[in-house]
């Protein structure tokens, strides 16, 4: 996977952008909005990828916009996509940032460093080997 150009990055809301207080909106996580704005300035496309829907989703989007982050798409692969039974709920993105990752949420400072420094940090040697060699 090439990480030298611009990326499509899917970002979770509760527990990732803000502290998990669902259905309320938690306090912003340290460096969340600063990092997201910087990634957008660098040309990356951000997708809000969250469990929220309806009014709770609208509240999250407005909260992000009030903090200077405007998403390329919301719970979809591109802005024009509309959900229906014949469209997969899985979205297309180069990376997914979520507090439910294996190993937990590493923090926005670490995420930014991994995205802007060496590609090797994003693709571990174990991952390059493949799943069957991971546990050897």
OpenMM code with the backbone's topology and positions (N, CA, C; nanometers):
from openmm import Vec3, app, unit

residues = "UNK UNK UNK UNK UNK UNK UNK UNK UNK UNK UNK UNK UNK UNK UNK UNK UNK UNK UNK UNK UNK UNK UNK UNK UNK UNK UNK UNK UNK UNK UNK UNK UNK UNK UNK UNK UNK UNK UNK UNK UNK UNK UNK UNK UNK UNK UNK UNK UNK UNK UNK UNK UNK UNK UNK UNK UNK UNK UNK UNK UNK UNK UNK UNK UNK UNK UNK UNK UNK UNK UNK UNK UNK UNK UNK UNK UNK UNK UNK UNK UNK UNK UNK UNK UNK UNK UNK UNK UNK UNK UNK UNK UNK UNK UNK UNK UNK UNK UNK UNK UNK UNK UNK UNK UNK UNK UNK UNK UNK UNK UNK UNK UNK UNK UNK UNK UNK UNK UNK UNK UNK UNK UNK UNK UNK UNK UNK UNK UNK UNK UNK UNK UNK UNK UNK UNK".split()
positions = [
    Vec3(0.0839, -0.1179, 0.0000),
    Vec3(0.0000, 0.0000, 0.0000),
    Vec3(0.0888, 0.1247, 0.0000),
    Vec3(0.0576, 0.2206, -0.0815),
    Vec3(0.1391, 0.3412, -0.0941),
    Vec3(0.0875, 0.4508, -0.0008),
    Vec3(0.1714, 0.4935, 0.0918),
    Vec3(0.1337, 0.5979, 0.1860),
    Vec3(0.2037, 0.7289, 0.1565),
    Vec3(0.2630, 0.7423, 0.0390),
    Vec3(0.3348, 0.8650, 0.0066),
    Vec3(0.2420, 0.9753, -0.0422),
    Vec3(0.1282, 0.9403, -0.0998),
    Vec3(0.0356, 1.0403, -0.1514),
    Vec3(-0.0740, 1.0711, -0.0515),
    Vec3(-0.1832, 1.1217, -0.1034),
    Vec3(-0.2952, 1.1519, -0.0155),
    Vec3(-0.3711, 1.0240, 0.0155),
    Vec3(-0.4315, 1.0225, 0.1310),
    Vec3(-0.5024, 0.9052, 0.1801),
    Vec3(-0.6495, 0.9362, 0.2020),
    Vec3(-0.7301, 0.8319, 0.1957),
    Vec3(-0.8675, 0.8389, 0.2430),
    Vec3(-0.8642, 0.7748, 0.3808),
    Vec3(-0.9007, 0.8531, 0.4826),
    Vec3(-0.8887, 0.8072, 0.6205),
    Vec3(-1.0269, 0.8085, 0.6855),
    Vec3(-1.0732, 0.6916, 0.7278),
    Vec3(-1.2005, 0.6793, 0.7985),
    Vec3(-1.1730, 0.6940, 0.9478),
    Vec3(-1.2485, 0.7820, 1.0129),
    Vec3(-1.2239, 0.8132, 1.1532),
    Vec3(-1.3518, 0.7925, 1.2338),
    Vec3(-1.3414, 0.7159, 1.3404),
    Vec3(-1.4527, 0.6948, 1.4327),
    Vec3(-1.4713, 0.8205, 1.5182),
    Vec3(-1.5883, 0.8367, 1.5764),
    Vec3(-1.6160, 0.9546, 1.6583),
    Vec3(-1.6011, 0.9255, 1.8076),
    Vec3(-1.6924, 0.8466, 1.8641),
    Vec3(-1.6931, 0.8207, 2.0088),
    Vec3(-1.5735, 0.7359, 2.0493),
    Vec3(-1.4935, 0.7878, 2.1411),
    Vec3(-1.3754, 0.7176, 2.1877),
    Vec3(-1.2518, 0.7457, 2.1037),
    Vec3(-1.2687, 0.8131, 1.9910),
    Vec3(-1.1567, 0.8406, 1.9008),
    Vec3(-1.1368, 0.9910, 1.8840),
    Vec3(-1.2354, 1.0591, 1.8293),
    Vec3(-1.2271, 1.2050, 1.8198),
    Vec3(-1.2591, 1.2670, 1.9561),
    Vec3(-1.3586, 1.2104, 2.0219),
    Vec3(-1.3977, 1.2574, 2.1556),
    Vec3(-1.3959, 1.1404, 2.2524),
    Vec3(-1.3912, 1.1720, 2.3813),
    Vec3(-1.4021, 1.0674, 2.4828),
    Vec3(-1.5368, 0.9993, 2.4668),
    Vec3(-1.5424, 0.8701, 2.4930),
    Vec3(-1.6668, 0.7955, 2.4753),
    Vec3(-1.7654, 0.8309, 2.5860),
    Vec3(-1.8720, 0.9003, 2.5487),
    Vec3(-1.9788, 0.9361, 2.6406),
    Vec3(-2.1140, 0.9124, 2.5742),
    Vec3(-2.1154, 0.8263, 2.4711),
    Vec3(-2.2362, 0.8027, 2.3928),
    Vec3(-2.3541, 0.7724, 2.4843),
    Vec3(-2.4708, 0.8305, 2.4619),
    Vec3(-2.5160, 0.9074, 2.3461),
    Vec3(-2.4809, 1.0565, 2.3512),
    Vec3(-2.4202, 1.1001, 2.4615),
    Vec3(-2.3747, 1.2395, 2.4686),
    Vec3(-2.2450, 1.2535, 2.3909),
    Vec3(-2.1999, 1.3763, 2.3742),
    Vec3(-2.0712, 1.4018, 2.3100),
    Vec3(-1.9681, 1.4278, 2.4186),
    Vec3(-1.8655, 1.3459, 2.4192),
    Vec3(-1.7606, 1.3599, 2.5191),
    Vec3(-1.6671, 1.4761, 2.4884),
    Vec3(-1.5736, 1.4987, 2.5774),
    Vec3(-1.4729, 1.6024, 2.5568),
    Vec3(-1.3803, 1.5603, 2.4434),
    Vec3(-1.3315, 1.6555, 2.3653),
    Vec3(-1.2376, 1.6205, 2.2582),
    Vec3(-1.1134, 1.5511, 2.3138),
    Vec3(-1.0691, 1.4456, 2.2468),
    Vec3(-0.9446, 1.3809, 2.2843),
    Vec3(-0.8274, 1.4722, 2.2505),
    Vec3(-0.7236, 1.4625, 2.3299),
    Vec3(-0.6050, 1.5455, 2.3152),
    Vec3(-0.5506, 1.5383, 2.1724),
    Vec3(-0.5355, 1.6530, 2.1093),
    Vec3(-0.4812, 1.6701, 1.9740),
    Vec3(-0.5702, 1.6162, 1.8619),
    Vec3(-0.6925, 1.5736, 1.8917),
    Vec3(-0.7786, 1.5158, 1.7879),
    Vec3(-0.8064, 1.6168, 1.6771),
    Vec3(-0.8621, 1.7306, 1.7107),
    Vec3(-0.9001, 1.8260, 1.6071),
    Vec3(-0.7782, 1.8897, 1.5413),
    Vec3(-0.6740, 1.9125, 1.6182),
    Vec3(-0.5518, 1.9680, 1.5595),
    Vec3(-0.4936, 1.8721, 1.4547),
    Vec3(-0.4917, 1.7431, 1.4879),
    Vec3(-0.4374, 1.6439, 1.3959),
    Vec3(-0.5256, 1.6291, 1.2720),
    Vec3(-0.6565, 1.6231, 1.2920),
    Vec3(-0.7480, 1.6084, 1.1784),
    Vec3(-0.7387, 1.7285, 1.0847),
    Vec3(-0.7309, 1.8483, 1.1399),
    Vec3(-0.7182, 1.9677, 1.0558),
    Vec3(-0.5865, 1.9656, 0.9789),
    Vec3(-0.4793, 1.9247, 1.0438),
    Vec3(-0.3490, 1.9169, 0.9780),
    Vec3(-0.3513, 1.8143, 0.8651),
    Vec3(-0.4133, 1.7006, 0.8887),
    Vec3(-0.4232, 1.5986, 0.7842),
    Vec3(-0.5029, 1.6508, 0.6650),
    Vec3(-0.6097, 1.7255, 0.6918),
    Vec3(-0.6879, 1.7847, 0.5833),
    Vec3(-0.6056, 1.8883, 0.5072),
    Vec3(-0.5298, 1.9694, 0.5800),
    Vec3(-0.4439, 2.0696, 0.5145),
    Vec3(-0.3435, 2.0021, 0.4215),
    Vec3(-0.3005, 1.8818, 0.4561),
    Vec3(-0.2038, 1.8079, 0.3757),
    Vec3(-0.2704, 1.7345, 0.2592),
    Vec3(-0.4023, 1.7494, 0.2452),
    Vec3(-0.4727, 1.6934, 0.1307),
    Vec3(-0.5408, 1.5598, 0.1510),
    Vec3(-0.5335, 1.5053, 0.2706),
    Vec3(-0.5989, 1.3770, 0.2965),
    Vec3(-0.7497, 1.3970, 0.3065),
    Vec3(-0.8247, 1.2972, 0.2601),
    Vec3(-0.9710, 1.3009, 0.2682),
    Vec3(-1.0140, 1.2264, 0.3936),
    Vec3(-1.0944, 1.2930, 0.4757),
    Vec3(-1.1416, 1.2323, 0.5999),
    Vec3(-1.2876, 1.1922, 0.5859),
    Vec3(-1.3165, 1.0719, 0.6298),
    Vec3(-1.4535, 1.0218, 0.6344),
    Vec3(-1.4892, 0.9998, 0.7809),
    Vec3(-1.6020, 1.0544, 0.8231),
    Vec3(-1.6521, 1.0228, 0.9569),
    Vec3(-1.7197, 0.8871, 0.9473),
    Vec3(-1.6693, 0.7929, 1.0237),
    Vec3(-1.7147, 0.6542, 1.0187),
    Vec3(-1.7571, 0.6147, 1.1592),
    Vec3(-1.8866, 0.6217, 1.1870),
    Vec3(-1.9351, 0.6088, 1.3229),
    Vec3(-2.0636, 0.5274, 1.3313),
    Vec3(-2.0890, 0.4762, 1.4484),
    Vec3(-2.2134, 0.4040, 1.4777),
    Vec3(-2.3325, 0.4996, 1.4804),
    Vec3(-2.3064, 0.6258, 1.5069),
    Vec3(-2.4138, 0.7236, 1.5222),
    Vec3(-2.4966, 0.7368, 1.3946),
    Vec3(-2.6254, 0.7660, 1.4137),
    Vec3(-2.7149, 0.7927, 1.3020),
    Vec3(-2.8202, 0.8936, 1.3474),
    Vec3(-2.8962, 0.9454, 1.2522),
    Vec3(-3.0046, 1.0386, 1.2843),
    Vec3(-2.9555, 1.1635, 1.3541),
    Vec3(-3.0299, 1.2074, 1.4560),
    Vec3(-2.9957, 1.3293, 1.5297),
    Vec3(-2.8602, 1.3201, 1.5988),
    Vec3(-2.8264, 1.2024, 1.6506),
    Vec3(-2.6971, 1.1845, 1.7183),
    Vec3(-2.5818, 1.2015, 1.6198),
    Vec3(-2.5999, 1.1567, 1.4966),
    Vec3(-2.4987, 1.1762, 1.3934),
    Vec3(-2.4893, 1.3245, 1.3572),
    Vec3(-2.6033, 1.3892, 1.3393),
    Vec3(-2.6045, 1.5326, 1.3081),
    Vec3(-2.5319, 1.6128, 1.4149),
    Vec3(-2.5529, 1.5776, 1.5420),
    Vec3(-2.4841, 1.6461, 1.6524),
    Vec3(-2.3329, 1.6281, 1.6423),
    Vec3(-2.2885, 1.5079, 1.6109),
    Vec3(-2.1450, 1.4803, 1.5990),
    Vec3(-2.0841, 1.5590, 1.4841),
    Vec3(-2.1527, 1.5618, 1.3700),
    Vec3(-2.1025, 1.6354, 1.2530),
    Vec3(-2.0922, 1.7841, 1.2859),
    Vec3(-2.1951, 1.8397, 1.3478),
    Vec3(-2.1937, 1.9819, 1.3842),
    Vec3(-2.0838, 2.0115, 1.4854),
    Vec3(-2.0615, 1.9200, 1.5788),
    Vec3(-1.9565, 1.9383, 1.6781),
    Vec3(-1.8198, 1.9432, 1.6094),
    Vec3(-1.7971, 1.8541, 1.5155),
    Vec3(-1.6700, 1.8535, 1.4421),
    Vec3(-1.6543, 1.9807, 1.3595),
    Vec3(-1.7601, 2.0203, 1.2918),
    Vec3(-1.7543, 2.1422, 1.2113),
    Vec3(-1.7283, 2.2645, 1.2984),
    Vec3(-1.7867, 2.2687, 1.4175),
    Vec3(-1.7619, 2.3825, 1.5069),
    Vec3(-1.6177, 2.3846, 1.5564),
    Vec3(-1.5490, 2.2711, 1.5435),
    Vec3(-1.4069, 2.2620, 1.5794),
    Vec3(-1.3167, 2.2628, 1.4569),
    Vec3(-1.3727, 2.3001, 1.3419),
    Vec3(-1.2921, 2.3220, 1.2220),
    Vec3(-1.2671, 2.2019, 1.1343),
    Vec3(-1.3360, 2.0911, 1.1586),
    Vec3(-1.3157, 1.9711, 1.0770),
    Vec3(-1.4422, 1.9447, 0.9954),
    Vec3(-1.4257, 1.9434, 0.8630),
    Vec3(-1.5348, 1.9186, 0.7698),
    Vec3(-1.5002, 1.7929, 0.6921),
    Vec3(-1.5861, 1.6934, 0.6974),
    Vec3(-1.5570, 1.5628, 0.6406),
    Vec3(-1.5888, 1.5560, 0.4922),
    Vec3(-1.5084, 1.4798, 0.4210),
    Vec3(-1.5289, 1.4505, 0.2791),
    Vec3(-1.6593, 1.3719, 0.2617),
    Vec3(-1.6813, 1.2749, 0.3504),
    Vec3(-1.8024, 1.1932, 0.3470),
    Vec3(-1.8356, 1.1500, 0.4898),
    Vec3(-1.9599, 1.1073, 0.5099),
    Vec3(-2.0049, 1.0652, 0.6422),
    Vec3(-2.0715, 0.9291, 0.6296),
    Vec3(-2.0127, 0.8308, 0.6955),
    Vec3(-2.0617, 0.6927, 0.6926),
    Vec3(-2.0835, 0.6412, 0.5507),
    Vec3(-2.0016, 0.6878, 0.4586),
    Vec3(-2.0083, 0.6422, 0.3193),
    Vec3(-1.8702, 0.6595, 0.2565),
    Vec3(-1.8502, 0.5946, 0.1432),
    Vec3(-1.7204, 0.6012, 0.0764),
    Vec3(-1.6977, 0.7328, 0.0040),
    Vec3(-1.8055, 0.7969, -0.0389),
    Vec3(-1.7958, 0.9243, -0.1081),
    Vec3(-1.9246, 1.0028, -0.0826),
    Vec3(-1.9220, 1.1345, -0.0982),
    Vec3(-2.0368, 1.2181, -0.0589),
    Vec3(-2.1686, 1.1818, -0.1269),
    Vec3(-2.1645, 1.1376, -0.2515),
    Vec3(-2.2866, 1.1112, -0.3264),
    Vec3(-2.3467, 0.9741, -0.2965),
    Vec3(-2.2745, 0.8894, -0.2261),
    Vec3(-2.3227, 0.7545, -0.1983),
    Vec3(-2.4374, 0.7607, -0.0973),
    Vec3(-2.5437, 0.6895, -0.1252),
    Vec3(-2.6545, 0.6798, -0.0305),
    Vec3(-2.6702, 0.5338, 0.0093),
    Vec3(-2.7017, 0.5129, 0.1322),
    Vec3(-2.7153, 0.3767, 0.1827),
    Vec3(-2.8462, 0.3146, 0.1363),
    Vec3(-2.8357, 0.1907, 0.0917),
    Vec3(-2.9526, 0.1095, 0.0593),
    Vec3(-2.9135, -0.0358, 0.0813),
    Vec3(-3.0098, -0.1238, 0.0710),
    Vec3(-2.9827, -0.2654, 0.0956),
    Vec3(-2.8886, -0.3274, -0.0064),
    Vec3(-2.8704, -0.2649, -0.1224),
    Vec3(-2.7818, -0.3213, -0.2238),
    Vec3(-2.6411, -0.2618, -0.2197),
    Vec3(-2.6136, -0.1780, -0.1193),
    Vec3(-2.4815, -0.1177, -0.1026),
    Vec3(-2.4234, -0.1685, 0.0294),
    Vec3(-2.3001, -0.2138, 0.0256),
    Vec3(-2.2346, -0.2628, 0.1464),
    Vec3(-2.2167, -0.1506, 0.2472),
    Vec3(-2.2305, -0.1813, 0.3752),
    Vec3(-2.2040, -0.0830, 0.4809),
    Vec3(-2.0538, -0.0636, 0.4999),
    Vec3(-1.9732, -0.1535, 0.4473),
    Vec3(-1.8289, -0.1373, 0.4567),
    Vec3(-1.7878, -0.0267, 0.3614),
    Vec3(-1.7091, 0.0664, 0.4095),
    Vec3(-1.6677, 0.1776, 0.3254),
    Vec3(-1.5263, 0.1561, 0.2749),
    Vec3(-1.4935, 0.2273, 0.1681),
    Vec3(-1.3588, 0.2220, 0.1125),
    Vec3(-1.2748, 0.3310, 0.1780),
    Vec3(-1.1616, 0.2921, 0.2349),
    Vec3(-1.0655, 0.3867, 0.2916),
    Vec3(-0.9289, 0.3206, 0.2914),
    Vec3(-0.8250, 0.4037, 0.2915),
    Vec3(-0.6885, 0.3509, 0.2999),
    Vec3(-0.6535, 0.3130, 0.4424),
    Vec3(-0.7064, 0.3885, 0.5376),
    Vec3(-0.6798, 0.3653, 0.6795),
    Vec3(-0.8068, 0.3875, 0.7594),
    Vec3(-0.8174, 0.3174, 0.8717),
    Vec3(-0.9284, 0.3349, 0.9647),
    Vec3(-0.8688, 0.3687, 1.1006),
    Vec3(-0.9150, 0.4782, 1.1596),
    Vec3(-0.8688, 0.5179, 1.2925),
    Vec3(-0.9857, 0.5003, 1.3879),
    Vec3(-0.9681, 0.4102, 1.4857),
    Vec3(-1.0777, 0.3717, 1.5727),
    Vec3(-1.0218, 0.3309, 1.7084),
    Vec3(-1.0936, 0.3628, 1.8148),
    Vec3(-1.0496, 0.3241, 1.9479),
    Vec3(-1.0647, 0.1746, 1.9727),
    Vec3(-1.1330, 0.1044, 1.8853),
    Vec3(-1.1547, -0.0394, 1.9022),
    Vec3(-1.0515, -0.1232, 1.8273),
    Vec3(-0.9435, -0.0609, 1.7814),
    Vec3(-0.8365, -0.1351, 1.7149),
    Vec3(-0.7755, -0.2358, 1.8104),
    Vec3(-0.7179, -0.3402, 1.7566),
    Vec3(-0.6422, -0.4336, 1.8392),
    Vec3(-0.5293, -0.3536, 1.9028),
    Vec3(-0.5156, -0.3622, 2.0313),
    Vec3(-0.4128, -0.2859, 2.1010),
    Vec3(-0.4625, -0.1520, 2.1516),
    Vec3(-0.5854, -0.1136, 2.1175),
    Vec3(-0.6435, 0.0110, 2.1667),
    Vec3(-0.6031, 0.1320, 2.0853),
    Vec3(-0.6486, 0.2458, 2.1290),
    Vec3(-0.6232, 0.3717, 2.0603),
    Vec3(-0.4870, 0.4255, 2.1009),
    Vec3(-0.4009, 0.4516, 2.0043),
    Vec3(-0.2625, 0.4900, 2.0346),
    Vec3(-0.2450, 0.6392, 2.0605),
    Vec3(-0.3452, 0.7194, 2.0316),
    Vec3(-0.3362, 0.8641, 2.0544),
    Vec3(-0.3066, 0.9387, 1.9264),
    Vec3(-0.3560, 1.0632, 1.9207),
    Vec3(-0.3456, 1.1427, 1.7980),
    Vec3(-0.2030, 1.1850, 1.7664),
    Vec3(-0.1212, 1.2104, 1.8663),
    Vec3(0.0185, 1.2461, 1.8409),
    Vec3(0.0921, 1.1326, 1.7719),
    Vec3(0.0717, 1.0118, 1.8206),
    Vec3(0.1347, 0.8930, 1.7621),
    Vec3(0.0812, 0.8672, 1.6213),
    Vec3(-0.0484, 0.8853, 1.6028),
    Vec3(-0.1071, 0.8654, 1.4698),
    Vec3(-0.0444, 0.9619, 1.3699),
    Vec3(-0.0352, 1.0886, 1.4070),
    Vec3(0.0220, 1.1867, 1.3152),
    Vec3(0.1672, 1.1531, 1.2822),
    Vec3(0.2432, 1.1132, 1.3817),
    Vec3(0.3829, 1.0766, 1.3584),
    Vec3(0.3934, 0.9582, 1.2631),
    Vec3(0.3083, 0.8585, 1.2808),
    Vec3(0.3121, 0.7425, 1.1925),
    Vec3(0.2725, 0.7785, 1.0500),
    Vec3(0.1797, 0.8706, 1.0343),
    Vec3(0.1353, 0.9084, 0.9002),
    Vec3(0.2345, 0.9994, 0.8287),
    Vec3(0.3101, 1.0773, 0.9016),
    Vec3(0.3977, 1.1747, 0.8374),
    Vec3(0.5442, 1.1334, 0.8368),
    Vec3(0.5800, 1.0311, 0.9120),
    Vec3(0.7194, 0.9863, 0.9141),
    Vec3(0.7375, 0.8668, 0.8226),
    Vec3(0.7985, 0.7640, 0.8700),
    Vec3(0.8341, 0.6476, 0.7899),
    Vec3(0.7138, 0.5592, 0.7597),
    Vec3(0.7047, 0.5112, 0.6364),
    Vec3(0.6010, 0.4156, 0.5987),
    Vec3(0.6151, 0.2847, 0.6758),
    Vec3(0.7368, 0.2515, 0.7145),
    Vec3(0.7604, 0.1250, 0.7828),
    Vec3(0.6856, 0.1170, 0.9147),
    Vec3(0.6585, 0.2299, 0.9790),
    Vec3(0.5864, 0.2274, 1.1056),
    Vec3(0.4421, 0.1839, 1.0862),
    Vec3(0.3843, 0.2114, 0.9707),
    Vec3(0.2457, 0.1736, 0.9460),
    Vec3(0.2317, 0.0275, 0.9067),
    Vec3(0.3311, -0.0263, 0.8411),
    Vec3(0.3229, -0.1641, 0.7944),
    Vec3(0.4293, -0.2438, 0.8684),
    Vec3(0.3873, -0.3131, 0.9722),
    Vec3(0.4848, -0.3868, 1.0518),
    Vec3(0.5376, -0.5055, 0.9729),
    Vec3(0.6530, -0.5549, 1.0126),
    Vec3(0.7106, -0.6709, 0.9449),
    Vec3(0.6194, -0.7913, 0.9595),
    Vec3(0.5525, -0.8041, 1.0755),
    Vec3(0.4618, -0.9164, 1.0945),
    Vec3(0.3463, -0.9090, 0.9945),
    Vec3(0.2961, -0.7912, 0.9708),
    Vec3(0.1855, -0.7764, 0.8768),
    Vec3(0.2315, -0.8086, 0.7353),
    Vec3(0.3535, -0.7713, 0.7010),
    Vec3(0.4063, -0.8002, 0.5681),
    Vec3(0.4190, -0.9506, 0.5461),
    Vec3(0.4486, -1.0265, 0.6522),
    Vec3(0.4654, -1.1697, 0.6397),
    Vec3(0.3332, -1.2391, 0.6079),
    Vec3(0.2262, -1.1855, 0.6541),
    Vec3(0.0963, -1.2490, 0.6355),
    Vec3(0.0480, -1.3111, 0.7642),
    Vec3(-0.0785, -1.3392, 0.7686),
    Vec3(-0.1430, -1.3884, 0.8898),
    Vec3(-0.0839, -1.5189, 0.9398),
    Vec3(-0.0535, -1.6129, 0.8504),
    Vec3(-0.0108, -1.7450, 0.8943),
    Vec3(0.1299, -1.7420, 0.9554),
    Vec3(0.2097, -1.6441, 0.9223),
    Vec3(0.3434, -1.6333, 0.9810),
    Vec3(0.3455, -1.5408, 1.1016),
    Vec3(0.2341, -1.4764, 1.1298),
    Vec3(0.2285, -1.3780, 1.2386),
    Vec3(0.2570, -1.4421, 1.3744),
    Vec3(0.2087, -1.5627, 1.3967),
    Vec3(0.2202, -1.6248, 1.5282),
    Vec3(0.3422, -1.7129, 1.5433),
    Vec3(0.4297, -1.7158, 1.4447),
    Vec3(0.5512, -1.7975, 1.4515),
    Vec3(0.6573, -1.7322, 1.5346),
] * unit.nanometer
topology = app.Topology()
chain = topology.addChain("A")
for resn in residues:
    res = topology.addResidue(resn, chain)
    for name in ("N", "CA", "C"):
        topology.addAtom(name, app.Element.getBySymbol(name[0]), res)
